[in-house]
Amino acid sequence: MRRSILIIVFWIVAAAPIAESRARASHYSKEISSTTSAAEPQNACPIILSEPVVTVAPNQPEVEFHSTVGIINALCDVTLDFVGCGFTPTKIEIVCDGNADGVPELIIPLKNITIVNRLLLQATIPALSPQLPGTAFPLACCGGVANIILSRTVTDGDDNSFGTFTQTQTCQIDLGIRAPVVVSASPSSADCSVAQNLVIPGSCFLLADGKPNVTSVFAVERGNPSHIIQAKNFVILNTNLIDALFDFGAANAGRTFLIFASGPNGTSRNLTALPQGAQANCPLGNEQGVMVTVTCNAPANSGPDPGNAPDNIKTEVTGCAVERDSSGVFTLTIRGRFFKEGAVVTVDGVALKKTKLKDFDSASNAFTRITGKKKVCKNLPGPVVVTNPGEAPGAAFICSSSCK
């Protein structure tokens, strides 16, 4: 009976704006205390509420007022209210099931544990900067019911004659189901006059029961949201990888498209602007703060002869990798476009002495891959620049690969 009254009173408090509920919490403490029975267990879980407004990306399910269902998709930090804790915790952790085996094991610590008054305690699930500045939840956590553990350690002292002990309480919290997360798309630039297979890594492409969490994959032209191109076909290879076939068409040459995956629990995040209510320091793009795009190559013969290419189609590096053969020799592979005979490759300003052009592209009359050997390790990681004869240098690409 006392528990029922407690829940009703606390939900009345929670229904008001949070600032008002804090001010009124002390008023309700006397009324709630008067219902306490000596026989009533003191280890009942607190009521756990989210902020009044939790901001998510467009086309993702809204989080209901003070609900925790859906906070898995929240932009950046998430603050929770704990009402009616049996003790004052010094540590709070959410433990999420990260591999869909039904056993929570992925630990997410909360910060800024603050006692507002005898009834109300607050704590924040912090954004996971620098790797995931846009979300408070690791990508392996796809939501659902998670454990939340409150604990404190009481040391030996005048008011404790039993020695040091740790008090813990495990409750459950429904995070909601995560929308698909798209990390990147490869290739990031392509000849759109022919169909392109995009490899799309990410997370939560499958639900815990193995059913698809993605039912469509599509591209939206950046700056023109009404221009949408659906993938002709796609295959969910596993919960972290999709292979999608796109036919952008030659008419889209020179245009850039944002890549999305969508399903029953919303559409992947790829922000070009922050939605209303988002924290000011929350990044654009996906949860990593990366804009996931594919650019259709500009027409190769729309201007002067390719031997005198204008600046807008000078060399472009899109990727790099270091490989070691069986004899121990390291090779630096550089991928991109518009690489021509005689191109000079520099790593952190130092030119590679031995390079070879590969993968000729007849559409652009240039190559798309360069391999370099001899002294490729000394300046890695570092900026890679490819310069064609008689042209301005291409943009620097930060190559994070190394020979270690």
N, C-alpha and C positions, 0 to 999 in steps of 0.2 A: 504493500500500500504506500509506504513511504517513498519507494522508488518511483512509483507512478506519479505521485505528486511532484517529486523532484524533476522528472522529465518534463512534465507540463509547465512547471514554473520556468525552467531553463529555456524551453522553446519560446515561451512568451518573451523572455529577455532577448533571445537570439533574433526574434522577428523584427525587433527595432534596429535602427542603424547601429553599427558597432560602437560608435562613440557614445551613443545614448546608453547602450547596454552596459558599458563600463561604468558609467556614472551611476547606474541604477543597481549594479551588482551588490553593493554593500547593503542596499535597502532590502534586497531579497534574502540576504544571508540570515537574518533573524527568523524570517518566516520558514526557510528551509531547515534551519537548525532545530526549530521547534517540532519538526516532524520526525527527527532522528530517534530511533529506538536503540536501546542498549544491545538488543539481540541482532540488530541489522549488521550484515557484513560490511567492513570498511574497505574492502578491496575491489569494489565494483568499478568498472571502467568509466572514465570521464566521458562526457559528451564532447565530441570533436567536430568543430565547425570550421569551414573555410571563411575567407574574407567575404564581405557582402557581394563584391564583384570580382570575379576572376576572369582575366582577359585571355582569350585564345585566338588563334589565327582564323582568318575568314574560312568559311565552309567547314568548320569543325564544330561539334556539338557544344552548345552553351552550357556553362556550369550554373545550375540553379542556385538561388539565393542561399548562402551559407552551407551548401552541399559540398562534399568532397568528391562526388562522382564527376569525373571529367578533369580534375586538377592535373592528371597525367599530361594533358595537352597545354597546360598553362604557359604563358610567356614569362620566362625568367623566374624570379623568386616567388614562393607561395608562403603566405602566413596562415597559420592555423591557430584557432582558439581552443583551449582545453578548459572545459567547465566542470567543476566538481571533482578535482583530483583527490584521491585518498591520501596522497603525500605530495610533497614538493620535489619533483625530479630535478636532477642536475644534468641528466643526459637523456635525450630522446632520439630514437632511431626508427626509421621505416625499413622493414625488411621485405623486399619484393622478390617474387619468383622470376628469376632471370632466364630460365631455360625450359619453362613450361612443363616441369616435372611434378608440379603440385607442392613443391617444398620451397618456401621462401628462403633465399640465401643471399640476396644482393642487398648490402647494407647501405642506407642513405642517412647520414647523420644530419640532424637539425641544428641550427645555431640560434643565437640571440634568445635564449630561454629567459622570459621576462615574467615576473610575478606582478600582475596588475592589481589584484587584491586577493582576499581569501578564497574567492570563488573562481577567479579567472586567471589563467596563465596563457601566455602566447609564445610561439616558437616559429622559426622560419626555415623552410626547406630552401636552401640557397642554390642559385644557378651554378652550374658546374664549370666555371671558367678555369683555365682558358680554352679547354677542349670543347666544351658545350656551353657557351655563354648564354644561349637562348632558352635553356631548360634546366629544371631542377632534378630531372630524372635521367639516369643513364639510359642509353639507347636500348640496352638489353632488357630493360623493364618495360613491358608492354601493357602494364596496368592490371586491372582485376583487383581482387581482395588481397590486401597485404597486411602483414603484422606491423603494429607500431608498439615499440617497447619503451616504457618509461622506467628510469632507474635512478637510484641515488646510493652513495656509499656513506655510511655513518661510521665515523672513527671513534675509537675509545676516548672517553673523557668523563668529566664529573657527572654529566647527565646520562651517561651510558656505561653501565657496569658489566655489559655482556661482551665487550670486545668489538672490534671492527666487523661490520657486516654490510652486505649489499641488499637493498630492497628493490625488487623489479616487479613490473606489471606488464603483461602482454595483452594487447587489445587488437581489434581488427578494424581496418579502414578500407573502404571501397574507393579506389583511385579512378574508376572508370576504365574504358578500353582506349588504348592509344590509337590515334589516326596513323596511317602509314608515314614513315619517315624516309625521305629521299636524301641521300648523302651527296650523290654526284651522278653525272651521266657521261658515258664515254662511247664514242669520241665527242669531245666538246665542240668541235667544228667539223663540218662534213660537206661533201658535194651533194647538195639536195636535189640535183637533177636525177639521181638514182636513189632507190630505196635504201634506207640505212638501218642497220641493227644497232640499237643502243643498249649497252650494258648498264643497268641502274642498280647500284648497291644502296643499301639502307637498312631498315629494321621494321619489325612488326608487319611484314607482308602476309604472314599467316597468323591465324588465331591460335589460342592454346590447344584447341581441339583439332587443329590441322586444316580448318576451313579457310578459304581466302579472306584476307582483310583488304584485298585490292580487287576491284571489279572493272576498273578502267585506268588506262595510262594515256595522258594527253599532253599536248604542248600549247602554250599560250604566247602569242607574239608579245614581246616586251614593249610596253607603251601602247598596245592596241588590244585590250582584253576581250574584244568581240571576235578576234581572229583566233580560233581554236582548231587545232589539228589532232584528231584522235589517232592513236596507234592502230595500224591495220590489224595487228595481232600482238599478243604478248604472252609470255610464259613465266609463272612464278617458279623459279628454280629452287628456292628455299626461302626461309623467312627473311633472309638478308640480301637476296639477289633476284632481279627481274631482267629478262631479255625481251625487249620490245622492238617491233618492226615499224618504222615510220616512213611514210612517203610524203615528204615535205613539198616536193615539186620544184622545178627550176625557177618558177616565178618568185620564189621566196629567197633567192640568192641575195646575200647581204643582210638578211634579217636575223634577229636573235630571238630565240624562243625559251620561255621558262618551262621546265619539265615538272609534271605533277603525277602522283598516283592517288587514286581515290577509291573508297570502298564504303562499307556499311557504317564505319565509325569515323567518317570524315575524309578530308583531303589533305595531302601532305602540305607542310608549311614551306613557302617560298616567297617571303614578304618583299615587296618593293617599297612599302610604306608601313609604318606602325599603325595598327588599328587604335581606335579611341580607347583610352583607359590603360594602354600599355605603359610600362615603366620606360622613362625617357632613355635610359642607357641600354635598353634591350636591342639586340642587333637585328638587322634585316637579314633576308635570306632564310636558310633553314636553321635547325637547332644548333648547328656549328657556326652560324653566322656567315654561311656561304650561299651565294646566289647560284642555283643549279640551272645552267643554261646550255643550249646548243646553238651555235651560230652557223648559218648556211653560208658557205664560201661565196664570195663575190664573183661575178662572171670573170673568167680569166682573160677573155679577149674583148672586153668592153671599152678598152682605152688604147694607149700606145702599145707598141710591141713589147712582149714580156721581158725582153732583154733590157728595157728601160722602164721597168715597172714604177708607177707613181708610189708615193709614200703610203697610200692607203692599202696597198697589197704587198708591202715589203715583208721580209721573213717574219714568221710567227712561230715561236716555240710553245708547244702545248704540254710536253711531258718529258721526263728523263728517267733513266734507270742505269744502275751499275751492275754488270755481270762479271763473273770470274770463270774462266774456262778450266779444263782439267789440268792444264800446265801452270795455272796460277796467274795467268795474264788477265788484267782487268780491262773491260771494255765499257765505255760510256755510250749509251744509245740515246739520241735526242730525236724526239718526234715533233712534227709540226707541219708547216707548208711553205711553199715558195722558196725552197732551198735550191740553189743553182750551182753549176760547175764553178769551182774557184772560191766557194763560200768559205769564210774564215770563222772559226768557232773559238770563242774565248770563254774561259771559266774564271770568274773573279778577276777579269782583266788580262789573264794570261792565255795566249793562243795555243791551241792544241797543235802538235807537230804532225800528227798522222791522222787524217780523217778520210771517210769514204761515204759517198752519197748512195742511197738505196731507195727503192720503191718509187719509181718514176710515175708521175701523175700527168697523163697526156692532156687533161683538161686545163691544167695550169702551166703546162710545159716546164715543170719543175719537179723536185723530189720532195718526199715527205718524211725521210728518215736519214739521219747521219750517225755513223759510228766513229768513235775516236779511241785510239790506243796510245800508249806511252805517256806517262806522267799525267794521267787523267785524275789521279787521286789527290794530288797535292793541294788543290784549291777547293775541294768539295767538303761539305756543302758550300754552295755559292751561286752567284748569278751567272746564267748562261746567256750569251748573246751570239746570234748568227748574223753575219754581214755578207751580202752578195757583192760581187765586184761592181764598182761604180754606183752603189746604192748606199742610202743611209742605213745605219745599224737597225736591226729589229729591236723590239722591246725586250728588256731583260726578263728572263724566267728564273725564279729562285728554285734551284735544284736542291732538294733536301736529301738526296741520296749520298752515300759515302761508301768508301771501300772497307770500312771497319766491319 
